[in-house]
Amino acid sequence: QQEYIVSIGRTLDVSEGGVRVETHRQLDKGTKLELHIAVEDEIISAEGEVLYCEELSDDLFATGICFTSIRKEDCRLLL
């Protein structure tokens, strides 16, 4: 069974290996995600997996996600 979660988060940090986002939803380690990240005028699409999720405050979480799939062209936009 696959659950689809639609959520918007604020990007805190991004690199060619992954992204750290601020969300209002706590995500379990190992959760697989489809990501769409705005970088200037471009939208990068990638797949990722949650490495950690730590509570920042009530209803606010910092989530570390490693990319499991990203196009080389999109990866270059992150450098």
Phi, psi and chi 1 to 4 in degrees:
 res  aa     phi    psi   chi1   chi2   chi3   chi4
   1 GLN       -  137.4 -178.4  178.6   -4.0      -
   2 GLN  -121.0  131.7 -169.2  170.1   12.5      -
   3 GLU  -104.3  134.9  178.1 -177.5   -4.5      -
   4 TYR  -105.9  124.3  -69.4   94.8      -      -
   5 ILE  -117.2  124.7  -59.7  168.4      -      -
   6 VAL  -105.1  123.3  176.8      -      -      -
   7 SER  -151.8  152.3 -176.9      -      -      -
   8 ILE  -113.9  133.4  -63.8  175.1      -      -
   9 GLY  -130.2  162.1      -      -      -      -
  10 ARG   -97.6  127.4 -177.5  169.3   68.7  107.2
  11 THR   -73.5  124.8  -56.9      -      -      -
  12 LEU   -95.9  -36.0  -59.9  174.1      -      -
  13 ASP  -159.7  141.8 -173.4   29.4      -      -
  14 VAL  -142.5  142.4   65.9      -      -      -
  15 SER  -144.6  179.6   70.2      -      -      -
  16 GLU   -68.5  -15.0   58.1 -172.3  -76.5      -
  17 GLY   -96.0  -19.6      -      -      -      -
  18 GLY   172.9 -167.1      -      -      -      -
  19 VAL  -146.2  149.9   63.5      -      -      -
  20 ARG  -117.2  122.5 -175.7  173.2 -172.0 -120.7
  21 VAL  -124.0  154.5  -64.7      -      -      -
  22 GLU  -102.5  123.8 -176.6 -179.7   83.2      -
  23 THR  -131.7  167.6   64.3      -      -      -
  24 HIS   -99.6    6.7  -68.6  -79.0      -      -
  25 ARG  -125.1  133.2  178.3 -172.8  -70.5  -94.7
  26 GLN   -81.8  130.5 -176.1  173.5    9.7      -
  27 LEU  -115.6  140.3  -62.4  171.9      -      -
  28 ASP   -76.7  146.4  -66.8  -29.6      -      -
  29 LYS   -57.3  136.2 -178.7  178.3  179.5  178.2
  30 GLY    92.4   -9.6      -      -      -      -
  31 THR   -62.3  132.7  -59.9      -      -      -
  32 LYS   -93.2  136.6  -55.6 -143.0 -176.6  -61.3
  33 LEU  -131.0  150.9  -56.6  169.6      -      -
  34 GLU  -105.0  125.2 -178.8  178.8  -42.0      -
  35 LEU  -115.9  144.4  -54.5  162.3      -      -
  36 HIS  -131.4  113.7  -56.9  -77.7      -      -
  37 ILE  -119.0  127.6  -56.2  165.4      -      -
  38 ALA   -82.4  124.0      -      -      -      -
  39 VAL  -126.6  104.6  177.5      -      -      -
  40 GLU    53.6 -119.2  -63.6 -177.7   13.3      -
  41 ASP   -94.9    7.5  -65.6  -25.4      -      -
  42 GLU  -111.3  153.6  -57.5  -73.6  -27.1      -
  43 ILE  -114.8  122.5  -60.2  -68.6      -      -
  44 ILE   -98.2  132.6  -67.0  173.1      -      -
  45 SER  -108.8  136.7  -65.4      -      -      -
  46 ALA  -154.5  165.0      -      -      -      -
  47 GLU  -112.6  147.5  -66.5  176.5    3.4      -
  48 GLY  -149.4  174.6      -      -      -      -
  49 GLU  -135.4  135.3 -176.7  174.4  -31.1      -
  50 VAL   -69.2  125.4  174.4      -      -      -
  51 LEU   -92.9  -37.5  -64.7  177.1      -      -
  52 TYR  -159.1  161.0   65.1   86.6      -      -
  53 CYS  -146.5  114.7 -173.5      -      -      -
  54 GLU  -118.7  140.5   55.7 -169.1   30.3      -
  55 GLU   -75.2  128.6 -172.0  170.5    5.1      -
  56 LEU   -93.4  -41.0  -62.0  174.2      -      -
  57 SER  -163.7 -175.8   63.8      -      -      -
  58 ASP   -57.5  125.5  -69.6  -20.9      -      -
  59 ASP    62.7   23.7  -71.3  -26.0      -      -
  60 LEU  -139.0  127.4 -155.5   54.8      -      -
  61 PHE  -131.1  145.5  -60.2   88.9      -      -
  62 ALA  -101.8  122.7      -      -      -      -
  63 THR  -120.3  125.0  -56.2      -      -      -
  64 GLY   -94.9  127.2      -      -      -      -
  65 ILE  -128.2  127.9  -57.4  162.9      -      -
  66 CYS   -96.8  140.6   71.7      -      -      -
  67 PHE   -72.6  132.3  -65.6  136.0      -      -
  68 THR  -105.4  -18.2   56.7      -      -      -
  69 SER  -156.7  125.5  176.4      -      -      -
  70 ILE  -154.2  139.4 -174.4  169.8      -      -
  71 ARG   -68.9  145.2  -66.5  179.2  -17.9  154.9
  72 LYS   -58.5  -38.3  -71.6 -177.8 -177.4 -179.1
  73 GLU   -62.5  -40.9  -61.6   83.0   21.8      -
  74 ASP   -70.3  -37.0  -71.6  -18.1      -      -
  75 CYS   -61.9  -36.8 -166.8      -      -      -
  76 ARG   -64.5  -28.6  -73.7 -173.5 -153.1  126.0
  77 LEU   -67.9  -19.8  -67.6  171.0      -      -
  78 LEU   -85.2  -13.4  -59.2  175.9      -      -
  79 LEU   -79.4      -  -58.8  176.3      -      -
